[in-house]
Structures are given as C-alpha cells and as structure tokens.
C-alpha cells in the first residue's frame, strides 16, 4: 500500500499492485485495474517512487537480501 493525498488534503492508502496507469492532466490521475480513477496531489514521479519502494520492501524478504540499503 502507498500513501497518497486527495486534492482536499485527505490522505489515504491505495494498493500499489492495482495501479494500471498514472497520468498528469495537469492533476495527477491514477487509474486502477478496475478503471476507478483517483485524483491526487502527488506528482506522477513521486507515485512511481513510492510504488518502487513498496515493491522493494515487499519482495526483499524473498530475494535473499538482508538489507534494503
């Protein structure tokens, strides 16, 4: 799960595995696999960084890596 912020400032978590696309229109719109669209404050690059970090943390225990550093 990754933390994102609605345009009204409300923070919430979304399942990073369900993200289909992220676009800037100029607002950032996240489209999930079920075609639900979420408009958030974070730039697409920030969302991608959070997804990469999430996946690194989730998969690290199975990769034989002792540390995430």
Gaussian input, Z-matrix of N, CA and C with variables (Angstrom, degrees):
# hf/3-21g

backbone

0 1
 N
 C     1     B1
 C     2     B2     1     A1
 N     3     B3     2     A2     1     D1
 C     4     B4     3     A3     2     D2
 C     5     B5     4     A4     3     D3
 N     6     B6     5     A5     4     D4
 C     7     B7     6     A6     5     D5
 C     8     B8     7     A7     6     D6
 N     9     B9     8     A8     7     D7
 C    10    B10     9     A9     8     D8
 C    11    B11    10    A10     9     D9
 N    12    B12    11    A11    10    D10
 C    13    B13    12    A12    11    D11
 C    14    B14    13    A13    12    D12
 N    15    B15    14    A14    13    D13
 C    16    B16    15    A15    14    D14
 C    17    B17    16    A16    15    D15
 N    18    B18    17    A17    16    D16
 C    19    B19    18    A18    17    D17
 C    20    B20    19    A19    18    D18
 N    21    B21    20    A20    19    D19
 C    22    B22    21    A21    20    D20
 C    23    B23    22    A22    21    D21
 N    24    B24    23    A23    22    D22
 C    25    B25    24    A24    23    D23
 C    26    B26    25    A25    24    D24
 N    27    B27    26    A26    25    D25
 C    28    B28    27    A27    26    D26
 C    29    B29    28    A28    27    D27
 N    30    B30    29    A29    28    D28
 C    31    B31    30    A30    29    D29
 C    32    B32    31    A31    30    D30
 N    33    B33    32    A32    31    D31
 C    34    B34    33    A33    32    D32
 C    35    B35    34    A34    33    D33
 N    36    B36    35    A35    34    D34
 C    37    B37    36    A36    35    D35
 C    38    B38    37    A37    36    D36
 N    39    B39    38    A38    37    D37
 C    40    B40    39    A39    38    D38
 C    41    B41    40    A40    39    D39
 N    42    B42    41    A41    40    D40
 C    43    B43    42    A42    41    D41
 C    44    B44    43    A43    42    D42
 N    45    B45    44    A44    43    D43
 C    46    B46    45    A45    44    D44
 C    47    B47    46    A46    45    D45
 N    48    B48    47    A47    46    D46
 C    49    B49    48    A48    47    D47
 C    50    B50    49    A49    48    D48
 N    51    B51    50    A50    49    D49
 C    52    B52    51    A51    50    D50
 C    53    B53    52    A52    51    D51
 N    54    B54    53    A53    52    D52
 C    55    B55    54    A54    53    D53
 C    56    B56    55    A55    54    D54
 N    57    B57    56    A56    55    D55
 C    58    B58    57    A57    56    D56
 C    59    B59    58    A58    57    D57
 N    60    B60    59    A59    58    D58
 C    61    B61    60    A60    59    D59
 C    62    B62    61    A61    60    D60
 N    63    B63    62    A62    61    D61
 C    64    B64    63    A63    62    D62
 C    65    B65    64    A64    63    D63
 N    66    B66    65    A65    64    D64
 C    67    B67    66    A66    65    D65
 C    68    B68    67    A67    66    D66
 N    69    B69    68    A68    67    D67
 C    70    B70    69    A69    68    D68
 C    71    B71    70    A70    69    D69
 N    72    B72    71    A71    70    D70
 C    73    B73    72    A72    71    D71
 C    74    B74    73    A73    72    D72
 N    75    B75    74    A74    73    D73
 C    76    B76    75    A75    74    D74
 C    77    B77    76    A76    75    D75
 N    78    B78    77    A77    76    D76
 C    79    B79    78    A78    77    D77
 C    80    B80    79    A79    78    D78
 N    81    B81    80    A80    79    D79
 C    82    B82    81    A81    80    D80
 C    83    B83    82    A82    81    D81
 N    84    B84    83    A83    82    D82
 C    85    B85    84    A84    83    D83
 C    86    B86    85    A85    84    D84
 N    87    B87    86    A86    85    D85
 C    88    B88    87    A87    86    D86
 C    89    B89    88    A88    87    D87
 N    90    B90    89    A89    88    D88
 C    91    B91    90    A90    89    D89
 C    92    B92    91    A91    90    D90
 N    93    B93    92    A92    91    D91
 C    94    B94    93    A93    92    D92
 C    95    B95    94    A94    93    D93
 N    96    B96    95    A95    94    D94
 C    97    B97    96    A96    95    D95
 C    98    B98    97    A97    96    D96
 N    99    B99    98    A98    97    D97
 C   100   B100    99    A99    98    D98
 C   101   B101   100   A100    99    D99
 N   102   B102   101   A101   100   D100
 C   103   B103   102   A102   101   D101
 C   104   B104   103   A103   102   D102
 N   105   B105   104   A104   103   D103
 C   106   B106   105   A105   104   D104
 C   107   B107   106   A106   105   D105
 N   108   B108   107   A107   106   D106
 C   109   B109   108   A108   107   D107
 C   110   B110   109   A109   108   D108
 N   111   B111   110   A110   109   D109
 C   112   B112   111   A111   110   D110
 C   113   B113   112   A112   111   D111
 N   114   B114   113   A113   112   D112
 C   115   B115   114   A114   113   D113
 C   116   B116   115   A115   114   D114
 N   117   B117   116   A116   115   D115
 C   118   B118   117   A117   116   D116
 C   119   B119   118   A118   117   D117
 N   120   B120   119   A119   118   D118
 C   121   B121   120   A120   119   D119
 C   122   B122   121   A121   120   D120
 N   123   B123   122   A122   121   D121
 C   124   B124   123   A123   122   D122
 C   125   B125   124   A124   123   D123
 N   126   B126   125   A125   124   D124
 C   127   B127   126   A126   125   D125
 C   128   B128   127   A127   126   D126
 N   129   B129   128   A128   127   D127
 C   130   B130   129   A129   128   D128
 C   131   B131   130   A130   129   D129
 N   132   B132   131   A131   130   D130
 C   133   B133   132   A132   131   D131
 C   134   B134   133   A133   132   D132
 N   135   B135   134   A134   133   D133
 C   136   B136   135   A135   134   D134
 C   137   B137   136   A136   135   D135
 N   138   B138   137   A137   136   D136
 C   139   B139   138   A138   137   D137
 C   140   B140   139   A139   138   D138
 N   141   B141   140   A140   139   D139
 C   142   B142   141   A141   140   D140
 C   143   B143   142   A142   141   D141
 N   144   B144   143   A143   142   D142
 C   145   B145   144   A144   143   D143
 C   146   B146   145   A145   144   D144
 N   147   B147   146   A146   145   D145
 C   148   B148   147   A147   146   D146
 C   149   B149   148   A148   147   D147
 N   150   B150   149   A149   148   D148
 C   151   B151   150   A150   149   D149
 C   152   B152   151   A151   150   D150
 N   153   B153   152   A152   151   D151
 C   154   B154   153   A153   152   D152
 C   155   B155   154   A154   153   D153
 N   156   B156   155   A155   154   D154
 C   157   B157   156   A156   155   D155
 C   158   B158   157   A157   156   D156
 N   159   B159   158   A158   157   D157
 C   160   B160   159   A159   158   D158
 C   161   B161   160   A160   159   D159
 N   162   B162   161   A161   160   D160
 C   163   B163   162   A162   161   D161
 C   164   B164   163   A163   162   D162
 N   165   B165   164   A164   163   D163
 C   166   B166   165   A165   164   D164
 C   167   B167   166   A166   165   D165
 N   168   B168   167   A167   166   D166
 C   169   B169   168   A168   167   D167
 C   170   B170   169   A169   168   D168
 N   171   B171   170   A170   169   D169
 C   172   B172   171   A171   170   D170
 C   173   B173   172   A172   171   D171
 N   174   B174   173   A173   172   D172
 C   175   B175   174   A174   173   D173
 C   176   B176   175   A175   174   D174
 N   177   B177   176   A176   175   D175
 C   178   B178   177   A177   176   D176
 C   179   B179   178   A178   177   D177
 N   180   B180   179   A179   178   D178
 C   181   B181   180   A180   179   D179
 C   182   B182   181   A181   180   D180
 N   183   B183   182   A182   181   D181
 C   184   B184   183   A183   182   D182
 C   185   B185   184   A184   183   D183
 N   186   B186   185   A185   184   D184
 C   187   B187   186   A186   185   D185
 C   188   B188   187   A187   186   D186
 N   189   B189   188   A188   187   D187
 C   190   B190   189   A189   188   D188
 C   191   B191   190   A190   189   D189
 N   192   B192   191   A191   190   D190
 C   193   B193   192   A192   191   D191
 C   194   B194   193   A193   192   D192
 N   195   B195   194   A194   193   D193
 C   196   B196   195   A195   194   D194
 C   197   B197   196   A196   195   D195
 N   198   B198   197   A197   196   D196
 C   199   B199   198   A198   197   D197
 C   200   B200   199   A199   198   D198
 N   201   B201   200   A200   199   D199
 C   202   B202   201   A201   200   D200
 C   203   B203   202   A202   201   D201
 N   204   B204   203   A203   202   D202
 C   205   B205   204   A204   203   D203
 C   206   B206   205   A205   204   D204

   B1=1.4512
   B2=1.5317
   B3=1.3264
   B4=1.4614
   B5=1.5232
   B6=1.3198
   B7=1.4586
   B8=1.5214
   B9=1.3425
   B10=1.4629
   B11=1.5223
   B12=1.3354
   B13=1.4612
   B14=1.5183
   B15=1.3243
   B16=1.4663
   B17=1.5228
   B18=1.3159
   B19=1.4623
   B20=1.5236
   B21=1.3428
   B22=1.4668
   B23=1.5280
   B24=1.3375
   B25=1.4625
   B26=1.5141
   B27=1.3164
   B28=1.4567
   B29=1.5252
   B30=1.3202
   B31=1.4641
   B32=1.5250
   B33=1.3214
   B34=1.4545
   B35=1.5251
   B36=1.3200
   B37=1.4625
   B38=1.5237
   B39=1.3384
   B40=1.4581
   B41=1.5244
   B42=1.3063
   B43=1.4585
   B44=1.5238
   B45=1.3046
   B46=1.4669
   B47=1.5228
   B48=1.3184
   B49=1.4641
   B50=1.5260
   B51=1.3291
   B52=1.4629
   B53=1.5259
   B54=1.3298
   B55=1.4662
   B56=1.5244
   B57=1.3312
   B58=1.4727
   B59=1.5187
   B60=1.3619
   B61=1.4625
   B62=1.5209
   B63=1.3402
   B64=1.4615
   B65=1.5166
   B66=1.3366
   B67=1.4586
   B68=1.5202
   B69=1.3173
   B70=1.4573
   B71=1.5185
   B72=1.3646
   B73=1.4658
   B74=1.5313
   B75=1.2677
   B76=1.4554
   B77=1.5278
   B78=1.3482
   B79=1.4617
   B80=1.5245
   B81=1.3162
   B82=1.4578
   B83=1.5209
   B84=1.3198
   B85=1.4640
   B86=1.5229
   B87=1.3315
   B88=1.4602
   B89=1.5243
   B90=1.3247
   B91=1.4613
   B92=1.5195
   B93=1.3285
   B94=1.4549
   B95=1.5254
   B96=1.3103
   B97=1.4618
   B98=1.5257
   B99=1.3322
   B100=1.4693
   B101=1.5320
   B102=1.3435
   B103=1.4707
   B104=1.5296
   B105=1.3254
   B106=1.4609
   B107=1.5227
   B108=1.3265
   B109=1.4619
   B110=1.5228
   B111=1.3310
   B112=1.4552
   B113=1.5207
   B114=1.3386
   B115=1.4614
   B116=1.5208
   B117=1.3265
   B118=1.4636
   B119=1.5234
   B120=1.3357
   B121=1.4673
   B122=1.5223
   B123=1.3251
   B124=1.4605
   B125=1.5289
   B126=1.3198
   B127=1.4656
   B128=1.5306
   B129=1.3299
   B130=1.4698
   B131=1.5268
   B132=1.3260
   B133=1.4706
   B134=1.5264
   B135=1.3247
   B136=1.4725
   B137=1.5271
   B138=1.3238
   B139=1.4678
   B140=1.5281
   B141=1.3136
   B142=1.4711
   B143=1.5239
   B144=1.3353
   B145=1.4740
   B146=1.5243
   B147=1.3291
   B148=1.4693
   B149=1.5224
   B150=1.3221
   B151=1.4656
   B152=1.5273
   B153=1.3200
   B154=1.4669
   B155=1.5274
   B156=1.3260
   B157=1.4654
   B158=1.5260
   B159=1.3238
   B160=1.4651
   B161=1.5305
   B162=1.3166
   B163=1.4689
   B164=1.5197
   B165=1.3128
   B166=1.4669
   B167=1.5319
   B168=1.3234
   B169=1.4673
   B170=1.5225
   B171=1.3065
   B172=1.4620
   B173=1.5194
   B174=1.3086
   B175=1.4650
   B176=1.5239
   B177=1.3103
   B178=1.4673
   B179=1.5275
   B180=1.3433
   B181=1.4689
   B182=1.5295
   B183=1.3200
   B184=1.4576
   B185=1.5220
   B186=1.3354
   B187=1.4617
   B188=1.5257
   B189=1.3328
   B190=1.4523
   B191=1.5149
   B192=1.3241
   B193=1.4639
   B194=1.5238
   B195=1.3430
   B196=1.4571
   B197=1.5156
   B198=1.3157
   B199=1.4576
   B200=1.5204
   B201=1.3271
   B202=1.4573
   B203=1.5163
   B204=1.3332
   B205=1.4728
   B206=1.5029
   A1=108.02
   A2=114.87
   A3=119.84
   A4=109.09
   A5=115.55
   A6=122.35
   A7=109.66
   A8=115.89
   A9=122.22
   A10=108.59
   A11=115.95
   A12=121.52
   A13=110.39
   A14=116.55
   A15=120.57
   A16=108.97
   A17=117.19
   A18=121.09
   A19=112.25
   A20=117.71
   A21=121.10
   A22=112.81
   A23=117.31
   A24=121.64
   A25=115.08
   A26=118.18
   A27=121.74
   A28=110.08
   A29=116.23
   A30=121.31
   A31=109.14
   A32=115.83
   A33=120.70
   A34=109.37
   A35=115.67
   A36=121.51
   A37=109.99
   A38=115.31
   A39=120.34
   A40=108.38
   A41=114.70
   A42=120.82
   A43=108.53
   A44=117.18
   A45=122.32
   A46=112.34
   A47=117.25
   A48=120.88
   A49=112.19
   A50=117.73
   A51=121.25
   A52=113.48
   A53=117.64
   A54=120.61
   A55=109.51
   A56=115.66
   A57=121.09
   A58=110.06
   A59=117.15
   A60=120.95
   A61=110.16
   A62=114.50
   A63=122.92
   A64=105.95
   A65=116.47
   A66=119.22
   A67=110.77
   A68=114.94
   A69=122.21
   A70=107.40
   A71=116.45
   A72=119.58
   A73=117.35
   A74=131.61
   A75=131.23
   A76=114.76
   A77=119.20
   A78=118.78
   A79=108.43
   A80=116.09
   A81=119.97
   A82=108.92
   A83=116.01
   A84=122.34
   A85=108.09
   A86=115.30
   A87=121.83
   A88=106.84
   A89=116.13
   A90=120.64
   A91=107.84
   A92=115.45
   A93=121.07
   A94=109.96
   A95=116.96
   A96=121.39
   A97=112.74
   A98=117.67
   A99=120.69
   A100=111.70
   A101=116.52
   A102=125.21
   A103=114.21
   A104=118.36
   A105=121.14
   A106=107.87
   A107=116.58
   A108=121.04
   A109=109.39
   A110=115.46
   A111=122.73
   A112=108.14
   A113=117.09
   A114=121.53
   A115=107.17
   A116=116.58
   A117=121.42
   A118=110.99
   A119=115.20
   A120=121.52
   A121=113.54
   A122=116.95
   A123=121.11
   A124=111.09
   A125=115.78
   A126=121.54
   A127=109.27
   A128=117.49
   A129=119.84
   A130=113.26
   A131=117.12
   A132=120.58
   A133=111.57
   A134=116.91
   A135=121.43
   A136=109.97
   A137=116.48
   A138=120.37
   A139=109.78
   A140=116.99
   A141=120.73
   A142=110.31
   A143=117.90
   A144=121.14
   A145=110.84
   A146=116.73
   A147=120.51
   A148=111.47
   A149=117.21
   A150=120.63
   A151=109.94
   A152=117.19
   A153=121.11
   A154=110.16
   A155=117.20
   A156=120.99
   A157=110.88
   A158=117.08
   A159=121.41
   A160=110.46
   A161=116.20
   A162=120.03
   A163=111.63
   A164=116.76
   A165=120.62
   A166=109.90
   A167=116.43
   A168=120.34
   A169=111.78
   A170=116.59
   A171=120.67
   A172=111.42
   A173=116.97
   A174=120.34
   A175=113.98
   A176=118.84
   A177=122.01
   A178=113.12
   A179=119.52
   A180=118.44
   A181=113.48
   A182=117.53
   A183=121.43
   A184=113.28
   A185=116.15
   A186=119.27
   A187=113.10
   A188=116.91
   A189=119.95
   A190=113.46
   A191=116.95
   A192=121.78
   A193=107.88
   A194=116.22
   A195=120.34
   A196=112.55
   A197=117.34
   A198=121.52
   A199=109.65
   A200=115.87
   A201=121.04
   A202=111.89
   A203=117.47
   A204=120.96
   A205=111.84
   D1=144.30
   D2=177.04
   D3=-125.16
   D4=147.65
   D5=-179.09
   D6=-88.44
   D7=130.61
   D8=176.27
   D9=-134.23
   D10=168.60
   D11=-175.94
   D12=-126.29
   D13=126.16
   D14=173.79
   D15=-67.39
   D16=164.61
   D17=179.55
   D18=-62.16
   D19=-25.63
   D20=178.68
   D21=-83.70
   D22=2.24
   D23=177.34
   D24=96.44
   D25=-7.85
   D26=179.12
   D27=-70.49
   D28=129.03
   D29=178.85
   D30=-96.18
   D31=142.94
   D32=177.77
   D33=-155.45
   D34=163.13
   D35=-179.11
   D36=-104.19
   D37=142.75
   D38=172.86
   D39=-125.26
   D40=154.07
   D41=178.64
   D42=-76.83
   D43=112.42
   D44=-177.29
   D45=-61.60
   D46=-25.95
   D47=-179.29
   D48=-73.84
   D49=-13.34
   D50=-177.59
   D51=-99.84
   D52=3.86
   D53=-179.76
   D54=-77.92
   D55=126.21
   D56=175.87
   D57=-94.52
   D58=-51.95
   D59=-179.42
   D60=-141.88
   D61=157.90
   D62=173.29
   D63=-132.81
   D64=126.55
   D65=-179.73
   D66=-137.18
   D67=158.10
   D68=178.17
   D69=-113.13
   D70=121.58
   D71=-170.66
   D72=-128.27
   D73=14.93
   D74=6.09
   D75=-81.50
   D76=-16.46
   D77=174.56
   D78=-67.76
   D79=153.65
   D80=178.00
   D81=-82.21
   D82=123.66
   D83=179.51
   D84=-116.26
   D85=121.25
   D86=176.21
   D87=-101.05
   D88=125.32
   D89=175.72
   D90=-106.87
   D91=127.19
   D92=179.71
   D93=-89.75
   D94=169.63
   D95=-176.66
   D96=-62.44
   D97=-22.19
   D98=178.06
   D99=-92.16
   D100=12.91
   D101=179.84
   D102=72.29
   D103=8.16
   D104=172.94
   D105=-68.35
   D106=135.81
   D107=-179.24
   D108=-111.39
   D109=135.92
   D110=179.27
   D111=-124.03
   D112=129.55
   D113=177.51
   D114=-101.81
   D115=125.40
   D116=-175.32
   D117=-131.23
   D118=162.60
   D119=-179.18
   D120=-76.09
   D121=-33.40
   D122=-173.69
   D123=-65.59
   D124=144.32
   D125=175.86
   D126=-68.76
   D127=152.63
   D128=178.39
   D129=-53.10
   D130=-38.60
   D131=-179.50
   D132=-61.76
   D133=-36.96
   D134=178.48
   D135=-67.52
   D136=-42.52
   D137=178.54
   D138=-60.91
   D139=-44.92
   D140=179.29
   D141=-61.04
   D142=-44.02
   D143=177.75
   D144=-58.52
   D145=-42.58
   D146=-179.67
   D147=-66.81
   D148=-38.54
   D149=177.84
   D150=-65.03
   D151=-44.73
   D152=179.31
   D153=-61.09
   D154=-45.32
   D155=179.38
   D156=-63.58
   D157=-42.90
   D158=177.35
   D159=-57.95
   D160=-48.85
   D161=-178.44
   D162=-65.10
   D163=-35.86
   D164=177.23
   D165=-62.53
   D166=-44.21
   D167=-179.16
   D168=-67.49
   D169=-40.15
   D170=-177.60
   D171=-70.31
   D172=-38.27
   D173=-174.34
   D174=-91.49
   D175=-15.39
   D176=-177.80
   D177=-56.39
   D178=-42.62
   D179=-179.28
   D180=-61.33
   D181=-22.23
   D182=-177.35
   D183=-98.14
   D184=-4.26
   D185=-175.59
   D186=-98.36
   D187=-5.41
   D188=-178.64
   D189=83.02
   D190=7.77
   D191=179.29
   D192=-87.89
   D193=129.78
   D194=-179.44
   D195=-79.23
   D196=-28.50
   D197=-174.52
   D198=-136.86
   D199=153.65
   D200=177.06
   D201=-88.55
   D202=-3.88
   D203=-178.44
   D204=-78.14

